[in-house]
């Protein structure tokens, strides 16, 4: 059955139930085949990758131009090493986040979508970890050039803590909390 408002199919035999004050509906479980689940998970993953991939590619593009600016020559050996590390991390993140698209292209039609989803998910997670490292390294370099070195570790630690909270701690907390409720 298709939902007229979204064009999406409704799960068979599962009705929406009101959930709290906005009347938002939730579903109790899904009735889908392994192939339908893989298709849904693949679409979800591609949407997530689109968000992250664009940011990584823009960041890497800017990083690649730094070496061609006059200011680069005035950097000390430590800052140049941080720059090289940042570019390498950004390149690795880009590779990991583009990897799922290439993976899909090479295995399309081979009837291994569930396995492709699993590998693409792993590559995406690795890409996100590399993105955290890239952003942290870039922040170290920028703040070392722009501010007093004494405050750089504190600023970077605060921003890194924020990344870890938003990208890992909160989702893991929500997963644990809501998964435990579902089991009851």
Secondary structure, DSSP 8 states (H G I E B T S, - for coil): -B-TTT--B--TT---EEETTTTEEE-SS----HHHHHHHHHHHHHHHHHHHHHHHHHHHHHHHHHTTSHHHHTS-HHHHHHHHHHHHHHHHHHHHHHHHHHHHHHHTTSS-HHHHHHHHHHHHHHHHHHHHHHHHHHHHHHHHHHS-HHHHHHHHHHHHHHHHIIIIIHHHHHHHHHHHHHH-
